Amino acid sequence: MSIIEKKEKNLNQLINKLDSLTLTYSQPNYEIEKIKTEKNEILRKKIEIENKNQELAREHEYLKAKIKNLMLEVKKRSEIEDNFNQEIEELSKETESLVSDIEKWQT
């Protein structure tokens, strides 16, 4: 169970306890209202945290996709660079061969 799931479970338990407190005890109205206000504040914070968590999860997925695309781009460029270096090497060998042939003809 992840930390977030544990915290959510604890929060739900706390909310349930607050509900039962307001229903079972004969407390003055201002105490009941205070508990209800605290319960509503906790619920509001829970929703706020859940929304933030969803936003972060979406951002995480977006960034993962962006990193994947960048890695593919780097791989493509690396392959292009490798091909380019290979062609340069082939041209260099060909040039050496031509220079060698020219030197043979001159002598």
MOCORVEN-V417842 format. One line per field, one symbol per residue. ss: DSSP state (A for helix, B for strand, O for the rest). burial: b if it has 16 or more other ideal C-beta (glycine too) atoms within 10 Angstrom, else e. A space follows every 10 residues. Layout:
BEGIN
ss->???
burial->???
END
This chain:
BEGIN
ss->OOAAAAAAAA AAAAAAAAAA AAAAOOOOAA AAAAAAAAAA AAAAAAAAAA AAAAAAAAAA AAAAAAAAAA AAAAAAAAAA AAAAAAAAAA AAAAAAAAAA AAAAAAO
burial->eeeeeeebee eeeebeebee eeeeeeeeee eeeebeeebe eeeeebeeee eeeeeeeeee eeeeeeeeee eeeeeeeeee eeeeeeeeee eeeeeeeeee eeeeeee
END
